């Protein structure tokens, strides 16, 4: 083996080792919670001395935990749908539109990304309080949607930039109107981007805490808010079981997103209007 090929092999080994150590450093604090959730003791410890499912049973038997979980699912699903629809409309206007002030409008839509979350939470609280939306699921949906729209616009805009508009023109030349062209040509081709944007909005809403602290009140407590209260008032080992479930949920959603994206990309998702 030549010195040059030996040097390249050594660099690849060093790269893989470095990447492995980085992933280990990032993932271990998260994954370490999984074995801790099976501890039979009321004290959170690692490694656990024994094996028990009592904390998972405690979670599923508690109506407050289940109620807050279902509420988080409802809110996150609403945010996913609403933010994706608004993101599509905004992205189409920004990418396809030709009007003055488009750069300013783009900056305005993306401005929530640079505003600290605590400032957004306080502002939304005082505004929603006048509208009697504090302590309601609709208040949470609207607040989380405002934070998710910038990410959706970025994801969907990147999909539209690489879109071949010639396919739309060909469809309309063959007799399809704009609405039929959108649902049969445009939508199937940008569907992977829409799925990614929707799942990202779902995860960001389901995991959001700061805004939920201000908006949820006592009637619309989400799962992250209830977990936060549990950490403040009592370190309950049930939190480790819930954290493990959330890790599994996030993993399933990310893998599903990648599977659906590859499936639509391979299939092509294109149905020509007849």
KATA-V427560 format. One record per run of one state. SS is the DSSP state (h for helix, s for strand, l for the rest). FROM is the first residue (numbers start at 1). TO is the last residue. If there is no record, write none. Layout:
ss={SS & SS}
from={FROM & FROM}
to={TO & TO}
This chain:
ss={l & h & l & h & l & h & l & h & l & h & l & h & l & h & l & h & l & h & l & h & l & h & l}
from={1 & 3 & 37 & 54 & 62 & 63 & 97 & 102 & 114 & 117 & 131 & 137 & 162 & 166 & 174 & 178 & 207 & 210 & 216 & 223 & 234 & 238 & 268}
to={2 & 36 & 53 & 61 & 62 & 96 & 101 & 113 & 116 & 130 & 136 & 161 & 165 & 173 & 177 & 206 & 209 & 215 & 222 & 233 & 237 & 267 & 274}
